[in-house]
Amino acid sequence: MMRLSCLSLSYQNQFKAGKMDLPGFIKTARSLALDGVDLHMQHLRSFDRIYLKQLRRMCLDNGMSVPSFPVSTEFGRFPERIPGEIEKCRVAMETGLFLGAPLVRVFVGSTPEGGNPEEAFKRGADALRKCAEIGADMGMVVALQNHSGLTSTGDDMLRFHKAVDHPNFALVLDTGHFTGRNGPNGPKIAGHTYENYYRSLEQVAPLAPFVRVKLYDVEQDGSERHIDYKRVAQILQGVHYNGFCCIVYEGKEDEMTAVPRGARYLRKMVRGDL
């Protein structure tokens, strides 16, 4: 059975304006009848254990699972920063594990301007393997999310999966960041169409224990203008996906109106009602 969660970055304008914090986000998720919350590392007030215990108890009291713990890492562009990025990932794993998350979501990044893509790929694969090894000792899966750059296509993701070659390494499927899709954000490669886009989804879906469902332009019925979520649902059902689909809203409309509308539509998707 698929379940529905939401990333706290979906309400980034509310956070920036001081109108929402993580406790408020958890309550908002409860009001939307969601099954889980993804608490982005940048929204933590601190790493103090008392504070983290409060968040963990709030999730319990509101019936919210914590299906992943997201941290933004960059292993491709800045070779000298890789040790610090790996340490950031380690802290995220410790924190996420304390909150009850089974996996940490990471990015691999991009090739430096004028740099060698193969060298960036190798740096990224080596760093991801080191993170996976650290996570294996903790009991925390490290999962790479496609997010443009070195992970712009399904082929890119499968190549990293093969190169890292570690049982504690997995892939996160992001419906917004493969080439071929129209609309804002995401990578663009000349000549790529929706045929390339949906092929990438089909390639990664069988290997993904976690899915991010992006929203950019939410129609009045809650559907997404640039992504056919009926087709996405068919892809996920075709591989018997049985995990969380996490809403990530990145549109211009006020999130307080767009996210609830999109959530109602995506609830139908995870229930198999689309």
N, C-alpha and C positions, 0 to 999 in steps of 0.2 A: 504494500500500500504506500503510495507516495504521500508525503506530508509537505506542509507549506510553512516557510519561515520568512523572515525579513532581515536585511542587513541594516544596521543603525545608520550607515551612510545614506540611506534612502531619505533620511530626515536631516541631512547636513545643514540646510538653511535654518532649521529650528535649533540645532546645536550651536551654530555660529552666532545666532541671535540671543543665545542664553535662555531660550524658551523651552528647551528640552535637555535632559540628561539621561543617562542610561536607565535609572529607575523609572523615569517618565516614559522612555521608549518601551520598556518591558510592559508597562501598563497599557500603552497604546497598542502593542501587539496583542495583548489579551482582549482589548475591546474589538479588535478586528477578527477575533476567533482564529488566530494563527496557532500553529503547533510548536513554533520555536522562534528563537531570536539569535541573530549573529551579532555579537558585540565587538565592533571593530576596535582594535588595540588603541587607535588614536583617540577614542572616546573615553578611555579609562581615566578616571580622576587621578589614580595612583596604582601602584602595584602592592599597596599595603594589604596584608592578609585580612584584616578586619573589614576593610572596604570590599574586598573580593568575596568574603563570606556573606556580606549583606546582599551583594548582587546574586550570588548563588541561591540564597534563601528566597529572594524575590522571585527568581525564576521558578523555584519549586512551588511557592505559594500561588503563583499565577499560571501554573501548569505549562510552563515553557521549557522545552528542551533547548540545549545549546549545541546544535549539530556541527558547528565548526568555529574555529577561532582564526580570524583573518589578520594577517600581517603583510604589509607591503615591502617587498624586498627587491633589490636590483643587483643581479650578479653579472650582467653583461657589459655595461658601459664603463664601470670604474673598477678595474682590477685591484687597485690598492684598497678599496673599501670592502672587499669581499669578507675578510675576517670579521669586521664589524657587522656586516649584514647577517653572517652566520650566527653571531652572538645575539643579534636582534631576534632571529628565528628561534634560538634556544630559549630566550626569555619568553617569547610568545608561546612556545610549547609548554613551558612550566605553568604559565598563567592559564592557558586554555585548558590544560589538564586539571588544574585546580577548580576551574569553573564547570568541568564535566564534559568538555568537548572531546570527541574522538579523533579529530584531525585538525591540523593547522594548514591554512591556505596560504600559499606563497606565490610570488611572481618570479620569473627568471630575468625579465628585463629586455634590453635592446642592444644592438651593436653600436659601439661608439661612432660618432660622425667621422667618416673616413676610415673607419676601422675594418678589420677582417671578420666577416660573419662566422667563419669556421672557428676562429680563435675564441670569439664570444660564445659560440655554442659550447665549445669544450670547457671553457671556464664555468659556464652555467651548469652543465651536466656534472662537473666535478663538485661544485658547491652544493647542488641539490643532493648528490649522493652523501656528502658529509652531513647535511641536515637530516637525511633519512637515517643515517647511522646513529646520530644523536637521539633522534626520535625513537628509534628502536629500543634504546636503553631505557627511555622513559615510558614507553608504551603509547606513543603518540604518532599517528600516521602523518607524513608530510605529503601534501597534495599540491601539484602545480596547476594553476589556473591559466588558461589561454587569455592573454591580455595584450594583443598586438605584439609589435616587436618581433622577438625570436619565436613567438608562438601565434602566428597569424593564420595558420591553416591547420587542418587536422593532421596532415603529413608532418608538420613541425612537432606537434604534440606526441605523435607516435614515435618520432625519432628520439625525443627526449626520454620517453618511457623506455625505449630499448637501450639507450646509452646509459642511463642511470642504473638500470638493471638491479634494483634492490627491492626486496619483498615489502619493505616499509614505505615504499614510494607509490603514489597514486596520482590520478589526474582529476581535476575539477573541470566540468563542462560549463563554459560560460556562453550563453546564447547570443551575447552581444558582440563578442570580439573575434569573430572569424571574418575573413574577407568575403566579398560578394554580396553582403547585405547593404541595402539602401539605408539612408537616415544618418543621424548624428553618431559620433564616436565610432570606435572600432577601426581596424586597419583597412586600407584601400589598396588594392593591386589592380592595375589596368587589365581589363579583359575578364576579370572575375565577376561572376554573376551569382544569382541565388542558387544555381546548380552547384557551384563550388561551396557555397555557404552550407547548404543542407547536407552535402556530402561530408563536410568536416564534422557536423553534428553526428552523423551516422558513424563516422570513424571512432570518435571519442566516447560516445555513449556506452558501449559495452564495457569500458574500463573505468567509468566514473562512479565513485561512491557518493558523489555530491554534485548538485547542479545549481547554477545561478541563472535565474530567469530575469532578463533585463527588460525594463520599461523605459521608453523615451517619450513617445507621443501616445497617451492613453485616450482611446476613443470613448464616446459616451457609454458604450456597452461594456467598457473595461478592457476591450481587446487592444493589442499593441499594433500601431499602424505599420511598423516596419518588420514585424516578425509574425509569422503564421503559427500561433501556438497550438492550433489543432494539429498541424503537421508535426510540431515538436512533440506533442503528446503521443502521437503515433510512433515516433522514433523511440521514445522512452518506453512505451508499452511493448514495443517490438523486442526490446532487450530485457524485458521484465524488470525494469528499474524499480527499486523498492526503497528509495531514500528520500531525502529532503530536496525540495525545489525552493531556493531562497530568492525572494524578491529583491531586486536592486533597482531603485528608481533613479534615473539620471536625466529627467526632463526639466522643462522650463516652467511648467504649471506648478502651482503651489502643491507641495507634497501632501498637505493635509487633506486635499481633495482628490489628487491623482492616485495616491497609494491605496486608499480604501476601495476606489473603483476598480483598480487593477487587481487588487487582492480578491475581490468577489469573483472576478472572471477567472483568475488562476486557480481559485478553489475548485471551480468546475473542472479545470484541467486535471488536477491531481485526483479528483474523484472519478475521472473517466466520463464526465458528463458533457464534454464538448463535442 
